[in-house]
Structure formats: C-alpha cells, structure tokens
Amino acid sequence: MNQERIALDQLRPGNSARIFQMDLVAPLLKSRLSDLGVEEGTAIKIKSRIPFGGPITLEAAGQLIGIRQSDAARIEVFLS
C-alpha cells in the first residue's frame, strides 16, 4: 500500500495523519516532542492554524501541542 507523504505544515484543521519521519527536526525540538509522546508512528490531528506564519496546534498522545510552522515543515506525515 502506497500512502501519500506530505509535510505536517500542509495539513489543515480537522486533518489527521501519522508521523512518518522527523529526521530534519532540530534535536532539542525532537527531544521535547518525544518527551510528550510524539514520535514516528504517532497519530496526530490538526486542531488549528494561526495565519501569517503563526503556530499550528495539533492533538497527539492525548494532549494539545503547539509548534511553529517552520518546524512543522520539517516533519513528514502519512495522510490518514
């Protein structure tokens, strides 16, 4: 089965996906996300996007997490 992979910042509110790869994410952010239970394979859902480069709020591992759009652009996801 060939699933489409896109960058997390391309998702819109209400979209769900599963994290595929975070190799390009800064080590500090990757560690922070891991501490929150967000790793490769984690299911996520986009809750909101603030316009003009503001943060993206996503739901993952039972909690809401805000990340910068520039960081979200470095996270690759599978569409659900």
N, CA and C atoms as an extended XYZ file, in Angstrom:
240
Properties=species:S:1:pos:R:3:atomname:S:1:resname:S:1:resid:I:1 pbc="F F F"
N         0.842       -1.182        0.000 N   MET     1
C         0.000        0.000        0.000 CA  MET     1
C         0.886        1.245        0.000 C   MET     1
N         0.652        2.128       -0.953 N   ASN     2
C         1.471        3.311       -1.117 CA  ASN     2
C         0.721        4.528       -0.586 C   ASN     2
N         1.072        4.992        0.611 N   GLN     3
C         0.407        6.136        1.223 CA  GLN     3
C         1.123        7.425        0.841 C   GLN     3
N         0.344        8.496        0.714 N   GLU     4
C         0.907        9.797        0.372 CA  GLU     4
C         1.588       10.406        1.593 C   GLU     4
N         2.805       10.904        1.398 N   ARG     5
C         3.548       11.577        2.471 CA  ARG     5
C         3.648       13.054        2.132 C   ARG     5
N         3.366       13.893        3.129 N   ILE     6
C         3.489       15.337        2.954 CA  ILE     6
C         4.072       15.929        4.239 C   ILE     6
N         4.426       17.203        4.172 N   ALA     7
C         4.926       17.901        5.359 CA  ALA     7
C         3.748       18.261        6.252 C   ALA     7
N         3.966       18.206        7.542 N   LEU     8
C         2.924       18.491        8.532 CA  LEU     8
C         2.307       19.872        8.333 C   LEU     8
N         3.090       20.854        7.908 N   ASP     9
C         2.558       22.207        7.738 CA  ASP     9
C         1.562       22.331        6.591 C   ASP     9
N         1.429       21.294        5.770 N   GLN    10
C         0.483       21.307        4.662 CA  GLN    10
C        -0.924       20.885        5.084 C   GLN    10
N        -1.065       20.328        6.290 N   LEU    11
C        -2.366       19.883        6.773 CA  LEU    11
C        -3.214       21.066        7.231 C   LEU    11
N        -4.508       20.890        7.169 N   ARG    12
C        -5.464       21.907        7.596 CA  ARG    12
C        -6.208       21.419        8.833 C   ARG    12
N        -6.827       22.325        9.599 N   PRO    13
C        -7.587       21.897       10.774 CA  PRO    13
C        -8.608       20.817       10.423 C   PRO    13
N        -8.636       19.792       11.265 N   GLY    14
C        -9.519       18.649       11.044 CA  GLY    14
C        -8.829       17.479       10.364 C   GLY    14
N        -7.700       17.739        9.678 N   ASN    15
C        -6.955       16.657        9.028 CA  ASN    15
C        -6.259       15.785       10.051 C   ASN    15
N        -6.214       14.490        9.772 N   SER    16
C        -5.491       13.534       10.616 CA  SER    16
C        -4.373       12.908        9.816 C   SER    16
N        -3.331       12.513       10.510 N   ALA    17
C        -2.178       11.897        9.851 CA  ALA    17
C        -1.402       11.088       10.887 C   ALA    17
N        -0.390       10.399       10.407 N   ARG    18
C         0.508        9.650       11.275 CA  ARG    18
C         1.929       10.099       10.938 C   ARG    18
N         2.705       10.400       11.962 N   ILE    19
C         4.068       10.886       11.732 CA  ILE    19
C         4.919        9.785       11.106 C   ILE    19
N         5.565       10.137        9.997 N   PHE    20
C         6.423        9.190        9.292 CA  PHE    20
C         7.891        9.411        9.654 C   PHE    20
N         8.324       10.674        9.597 N   GLN    21
C         9.759       10.942        9.771 CA  GLN    21
C         9.978       12.317       10.381 C   GLN    21
N        10.944       12.401       11.312 N   MET    22
C        11.302       13.672       11.933 CA  MET    22
C        12.816       13.887       11.889 C   MET    22
N        13.475       13.349       10.879 N   ASP    23
C        14.928       13.432       10.791 CA  ASP    23
C        15.463       14.861       10.643 C   ASP    23
N        14.675       15.748       10.043 N   LEU    24
C        15.145       17.117        9.801 CA  LEU    24
C        14.821       18.084       10.934 C   LEU    24
N        14.131       17.599       11.960 N   VAL    25
C        13.740       18.427       13.102 CA  VAL    25
C        14.955       18.669       13.997 C   VAL    25
N        15.068       19.863       14.531 N   ALA    26
C        16.165       20.199       15.449 CA  ALA    26
C        16.154       19.228       16.636 C   ALA    26
N        17.331       18.785       17.076 N   PRO    27
C        17.404       17.803       18.167 CA  PRO    27
C        16.652       18.210       19.433 C   PRO    27
N        16.693       19.474       19.813 N   LEU    28
C        16.001       19.921       21.015 CA  LEU    28
C        14.479       19.765       20.872 C   LEU    28
N        13.940       20.149       19.725 N   LEU    29
C        12.502       20.005       19.491 CA  LEU    29
C        12.122       18.525       19.404 C   LEU    29
N        12.948       17.742       18.739 N   LYS    30
C        12.677       16.305       18.627 CA  LYS    30
C        12.629       15.665       20.022 C   LYS    30
N        13.529       16.066       20.901 N   SER    31
C        13.554       15.563       22.271 CA  SER    31
C        12.310       16.007       23.032 C   SER    31
N        11.916       17.269       22.856 N   ARG    32
C        10.720       17.790       23.520 CA  ARG    32
C         9.481       17.035       23.074 C   ARG    32
N         9.349       16.836       21.771 N   LEU    33
C         8.199       16.100       21.250 CA  LEU    33
C         8.194       14.656       21.747 C   LEU    33
N         9.361       14.043       21.788 N   SER    34
C         9.473       12.671       22.291 CA  SER    34
C         9.033       12.591       23.750 C   SER    34
N         9.432       13.580       24.548 N   ASP    35
C         9.019       13.628       25.960 CA  ASP    35
C         7.500       13.720       26.096 C   ASP    35
N         6.852       14.317       25.092 N   LEU    36
C         5.394       14.463       25.100 CA  LEU    36
C         4.693       13.257       24.462 C   LEU    36
N         5.483       12.265       24.040 N   GLY    37
C         4.911       11.059       23.442 CA  GLY    37
C         4.689       11.151       21.949 C   GLY    37
N         5.289       12.154       21.300 N   VAL    38
C         5.140       12.338       19.859 CA  VAL    38
C         6.412       11.867       19.175 C   VAL    38
N         6.297       10.747       18.484 N   GLU    39
C         7.438       10.140       17.791 CA  GLU    39
C         6.962        9.614       16.444 C   GLU    39
N         7.868        9.050       15.676 N   GLU    40
C         7.483        8.435       14.408 CA  GLU    40
C         6.448        7.353       14.678 C   GLU    40
N         5.369        7.376       13.918 N   GLY    41
C         4.282        6.426       14.087 CA  GLY    41
C         3.113        6.961       14.892 C   GLY    41
N         3.275        8.117       15.550 N   THR    42
C         2.221        8.701       16.375 CA  THR    42
C         1.122        9.285       15.489 C   THR    42
N        -0.140        9.009       15.839 N   ALA    43
C        -1.285        9.602       15.146 CA  ALA    43
C        -1.487       11.021       15.659 C   ALA    43
N        -1.740       11.949       14.735 N   ILE    44
C        -1.964       13.342       15.101 CA  ILE    44
C        -3.203       13.880       14.384 C   ILE    44
N        -3.761       14.945       14.939 N   LYS    45
C        -4.876       15.640       14.300 CA  LYS    45
C        -4.627       17.131       14.443 C   LYS    45
N        -4.771       17.861       13.354 N   ILE    46
C        -4.576       19.311       13.382 CA  ILE    46
C        -5.822       19.960       13.980 C   ILE    46
N        -5.619       20.757       15.023 N   LYS    47
C        -6.729       21.428       15.697 CA  LYS    47
C        -6.901       22.863       15.197 C   LYS    47
N        -5.797       23.584       14.994 N   SER    48
C        -5.902       24.965       14.499 CA  SER    48
C        -4.589       25.396       13.867 C   SER    48
N        -4.706       26.444       13.045 N   ARG    49
C        -3.547       27.082       12.407 CA  ARG    49
C        -3.725       28.578       12.561 C   ARG    49
N        -2.727       29.248       13.059 N   ILE    50
C        -2.781       30.704       13.161 CA  ILE    50
C        -2.208       31.259       11.850 C   ILE    50
N        -2.925       32.186       11.200 N   PRO    51
C        -2.453       32.695        9.908 CA  PRO    51
C        -1.159       33.507       10.021 C   PRO    51
N        -0.595       33.784        8.861 N   PHE    52
C         0.604       34.613        8.720 CA  PHE    52
C         1.804       34.065        9.477 C   PHE    52
N         1.987       32.729        9.414 N   GLY    53
C         3.169       32.116        9.996 CA  GLY    53
C         3.075       31.790       11.470 C   GLY    53
N         1.890       31.925       12.058 N   GLY    54
C         1.716       31.597       13.480 CA  GLY    54
C         1.792       30.095       13.706 C   GLY    54
N         1.680       29.667       14.966 N   PRO    55
C         1.841       28.249       15.284 CA  PRO    55
C         0.675       27.372       14.818 C   PRO    55
N         0.968       26.091       14.725 N   ILE    56
C        -0.020       25.057       14.431 CA  ILE    56
C        -0.275       24.318       15.738 C   ILE    56
N        -1.551       24.117       16.068 N   THR    57
C        -1.896       23.332       17.249 CA  THR    57
C        -2.341       21.964       16.778 C   THR    57
N        -1.714       20.931       17.341 N   LEU    58
C        -2.091       19.576       16.977 CA  LEU    58
C        -2.401       18.771       18.229 C   LEU    58
N        -3.225       17.760       18.045 N   GLU    59
C        -3.550       16.854       19.130 CA  GLU    59
C        -2.794       15.560       18.878 C   GLU    59
N        -2.043       15.131       19.877 N   ALA    60
C        -1.267       13.897       19.775 CA  ALA    60
C        -1.057       13.329       21.161 C   ALA    60
N        -1.114       12.036       21.266 N   ALA    61
C        -0.876       11.352       22.539 CA  ALA    61
C        -1.754       11.929       23.655 C   ALA    61
N        -2.991       12.319       23.305 N   GLY    62
C        -3.933       12.795       24.308 CA  GLY    62
C        -3.717       14.213       24.794 C   GLY    62
N        -2.916       15.004       24.094 N   GLN    63
C        -2.676       16.377       24.527 CA  GLN    63
C        -2.568       17.314       23.341 C   GLN    63
N        -2.747       18.612       23.603 N   LEU    64
C        -2.606       19.629       22.572 CA  LEU    64
C        -1.183       20.178       22.616 C   LEU    64
N        -0.593       20.304       21.437 N   ILE    65
C         0.795       20.751       21.328 CA  ILE    65
C         0.865       21.830       20.247 C   ILE    65
N         1.519       22.931       20.537 N   GLY    66
C         1.720       23.991       19.557 CA  GLY    66
C         3.145       23.965       19.046 C   GLY    66
N         3.295       24.027       17.723 N   ILE    67
C         4.642       24.099       17.133 CA  ILE    67
C         4.653       25.152       16.030 C   ILE    67
N         5.823       25.702       15.774 N   ARG    68
C         5.977       26.693       14.707 CA  ARG    68
C         5.760       26.034       13.354 C   ARG    68
N         5.232       26.805       12.415 N   GLN    69
C         5.020       26.272       11.070 CA  GLN    69
C         6.340       25.867       10.427 C   GLN    69
N         7.411       26.602       10.710 N   SER    70
C         8.713       26.251       10.132 CA  SER    70
C         9.197       24.894       10.646 C   SER    70
N         8.881       24.556       11.901 N   ASP    71
C         9.236       23.238       12.436 CA  ASP    71
C         8.319       22.164       11.851 C   ASP    71
N         7.034       22.502       11.697 N   ALA    72
C         6.080       21.547       11.124 CA  ALA    72
C         6.468       21.185        9.692 C   ALA    72
N         7.104       22.100        8.980 N   ALA    73
C         7.521       21.851        7.596 CA  ALA    73
C         8.608       20.781        7.530 C   ALA    73
N         9.283       20.507        8.646 N   ARG    74
C        10.367       19.513        8.694 CA  ARG    74
C         9.887       18.132        9.159 C   ARG    74
N         8.585       18.018        9.448 N   ILE    75
C         8.018       16.740        9.902 CA  ILE    75
C         7.199       16.153        8.759 C   ILE    75
N         7.531       14.945        8.367 N   GLU    76
C         6.846       14.274        7.268 CA  GLU    76
C         5.780       13.346        7.854 C   GLU    76
N         4.580       13.369        7.267 N   VAL    77
C         3.462       12.567        7.777 CA  VAL    77
C         2.821       11.762        6.653 C   VAL    77
N         2.136       10.675        7.042 N   PHE    78
C         1.243        9.922        6.158 CA  PHE    78
C        -0.156       10.451        6.380 C   PHE    78
N        -0.904       10.687        5.328 N   LEU    79
C        -2.303       11.082        5.491 CA  LEU    79
C        -3.117        9.902        5.979 C   LEU    79
N        -4.073       10.180        6.873 N   SER    80
C        -4.949        9.127        7.390 CA  SER    80
C        -6.284        9.163        6.677 C   SER    80
